[in-house]
Amino acid sequence: MSEGPPFEKVLIANRGEIAVRVIRACRELGIRSVAVYSDADRNALHVRYADEAYACGPPAAAKSYLDMDRILSIAKRSGAQAIHPGYGFMSENAEFARRCAEAGVVFIGPSPETIEEMGDKVLARQKMQAAGVPLVPGTTEKLTDDEAIAAAKEMGLPVMVKATAGGGGKGMRLVEAESDLAQSIARARSEARASFGDDAIYVEKFVEQPRHIEIQILGDSHGNAIHLFERECSIQRRHQKVIEEAPANRMPARLREEMGKAAVAAAKAVGYEGAGTCEFLVDARDRFYFLEMNTRVQVEHPVTELITNVDIVKTGIRIAAGQEIGFAQSEVGINGAALECRIYAEDPEQNFRPSPGEVLVYRPPGGPGVRNDSGVYSGAEVTVHYDPMISKLITWGRDRDEAISRMRRALREFVVKGIKTSIPFHRAVMDNSTFLEGRYDTSFIEREILPSGATSVAVDEEELRAGVMLAAIAALKRDQDLAARAAQGGGQRQTESRWKLAGRMRQLRGAG
Ligand code: MV4
């Protein structure tokens, strides 16, 4: 394939590791890259890697990375032919995609119509139902309060009341008792109104202890669509993914095939162009249900890249330039296994409180099977203005055990000083027997590691945090002291005992 560079110049409307990732793809494709940076990011890594960089405003994202006029004017000024939005920021903003088109700049991603349709979760459910994709049982219309209550009673509790404009866990409520329906609906609506300016809701049957398995898709403007198999993203904390892997655990060939087919049908149903993801819930009986489609490159795309040898970001850029995907479904297979640990500038011992500051020492791991996608370096500043993820540590192995051994080894090599990070947390997970057996679901962190996991679904989050956190922090401190004393006596290393507190956490919770 010697088609020449798909574009001459691309603007990356993002920051951090994903901006770096896109710049790398551009470099390999022979495309000049244009970075934008807020005042807080003057010295950021993505600025150093790009061919050109332009200031785009003050630190607050709303006034810089989210300022459409400003970003589009920089695109014009720099002569960029296309804009890559990365993830977050304007990546799923249909208005921005539309404005790019009006300005004669290619938006690297699906059409504004697709973004809009998939952003409206009820419209997405209608589309997917028509395409024969299995949905979580529930409603496919926006409902009045009375309709929602009637629908919930008919399908039987527990149910999830979800904001149509939501997604990713925002604006949803678990309702377990009929007597709570009215109040939960009211709360879901007011949350949705505050977050999205839209209080429409729908109702789904609650899927108990589901696994979160998603399928990477690629579609092009020539009508081709394929999938790149699945990722398992069940390890989440308050709807933030923490560890992802590919392929998924406990994935019978039949389920894999059916989910792949469903994802391709979904892509075709919306004429999907670019890289996207179909999110599914998989229940204990291996039934799968479409949850939502993410119309962007995802944080965890590298695990798929490592097992399929497909460069998802480069392929997305080529597709946006009108090229074909360039390979067929039959040419894509699964080779080995990959894991990703998201490393945050957070203190895992202080309820994952943000830990901004200067990265005094940054010494990332390397060696066989290790990839580190990062936006920081020694001397970089982690500010409070943006997402605190500083690095994605990804390992590959011929099988899951090898990927885990490499992750354990890489986490041990990783040195970050000046800020606290979630590295110790990841080290603990790599020794957790439930994780090692691959027998976890979305309640993993809540059950095995911490009391403050995905609790918004099951319990009132504020209440839980207020009461249990104080007790839990005290418990952590006690354990730390014990571990420190043991270490002094030539005993075990501290990090090994700190997290094995699930039993105590449960006790505390029961007592609270
Ligand atoms: C659900 C569910 C159970 N049943 N919907 C959370 C994020 C958002 N994308 C949808 N989510 C869920 N929707 C029904 N009908 C459970 C979750 C859920 C979850 C999903 C994926 C990964 C982690 C999760 C943690 C808690 C709840």
Residues whose N, C-alpha, C, O or C-beta is under 5 A from the ligand:
A	BS01	MV4	V136 M160 G167 G168 G169 E204 K205 F206 V207 H212 C233 S234 Q236 T442 A454 V457
